Amino acid sequence: MRKAMTIMALAAAVAAPALAGAFDTILAGDWRSDANRARDAARHPAETLAFFGVKPGMTVVEVSPSAGWYTEVLAPWLGAKGKLYAAHTNPAASERAAKAVADFKAKLDARPAVYGNVTVTAFGKGSYDIAPAGSADAVLTFRNVHNWHMAGFAPEAFQAFFKALKPGGTLGMEEHRLPEGRPDADMTTSGYMKVSYVRKLAEDAGFRFVGASEVNANAKDTKDYPKGVWTLPPNFTEGDKDRARYAAIGESDRMTLKFVKPK
């Protein structure tokens, strides 16, 4: 049985150069469900956070954390000297949003030794105070740009990220990738976004593009499914129909982009 570690113990572990497996210890933490750990191979958290340059002790904003898959990794990785702002849904938006935020907070409250460095803020259309201005070393979001695009506030979202970051801070984006030759209209229905569009959103907000990683690429993803990206795991919105075929494809092909707020 895995032994629970406090945030203090985890911070000490990642600070010790001799303990090369510190991140693996976090991934194996008993606050993570078996289902979430099973997705590590598809989501590549160690490689993704290394590409973004996220280190213990940083102040980070995770935008739209949903149920907290990445929160489970980020909070202990940042450690006791770090700070994580979880910019969740605005609970005032709807009854569903309020429940999502309440469930997320209950998750944090259940493990204070792991999530003691997390502060929940509200994010959504018209709600952009995700962290104190100029306070964050990094703003990260994972597979969410399509939601903001479909809801009509993607440009404002990127402006909020720019405001929250320190000069020289990093914006790290992971998103389902639509081929550039596909119609722009597909971005409003498929859940996939064009790299060129995401880059434009960031650059229009003032960011400078640093580079891209293929760590979350998946060449098996044909991106032409009856119910968009949600057809693939983990959602399987087609139910049992062609489930084995979609399981063999795996999770989506994703862009992983890094930007910086100029000094």
Stockholm file with secondary structure:
# STOCKHOLM 1.0

chainA/1-263         MRKAMTIMALAAAVAAPALAGAFDTILAGDWRSDANRARDAARHPAETLAFFGVKPGMTVVEVSPSAGWYTEVLAPWLGAKGKLYAAHTNPAASERAAKAVADFKAKLDARPAVYGNVTVTAFGKGSYDIAPAGSADAVLTFRNVHNWHMAGFAPEAFQAFFKALKPGGTLGMEEHRLPEGRPDADMTTSGYMKVSYVRKLAEDAGFRFVGASEVNANAKDTKDYPKGVWTLPPNFTEGDKDRARYAAIGESDRMTLKFVKPK
#=GR chainA/1-263 SS CCCCCCHHHHHHHHHCTTCTTHHHHHHTCTTSCHHHHHTHHHHCHHHHHHHHTCCTTCEEEEECCTTTTTHHHHHHHHCTTCEEEEEEECTTSCHHHHHHHHHHHHHHHHCHHHHTTEEEEEEBTTBCCCSSTTCEEEEEEESCHHHHHHHTCHHHHHHHHHHHEEEEEEEEEEEEEECTTSCGGGGGTSSCEEHHHHHHHHHHTTCEEEEEECTTCCTTCCCCCTTGGGGSTTTCTTTTTTHHHHHHHCSCCEEEEEEECCC
#=GC SS_cons         CCCCCCHHHHHHHHHCTTCTTHHHHHHTCTTSCHHHHHTHHHHCHHHHHHHHTCCTTCEEEEECCTTTTTHHHHHHHHCTTCEEEEEEECTTSCHHHHHHHHHHHHHHHHCHHHHTTEEEEEEBTTBCCCSSTTCEEEEEEESCHHHHHHHTCHHHHHHHHHHHEEEEEEEEEEEEEECTTSCGGGGGTSSCEEHHHHHHHHHHTTCEEEEEECTTCCTTCCCCCTTGGGGSTTTCTTTTTTHHHHHHHCSCCEEEEEEECCC
//
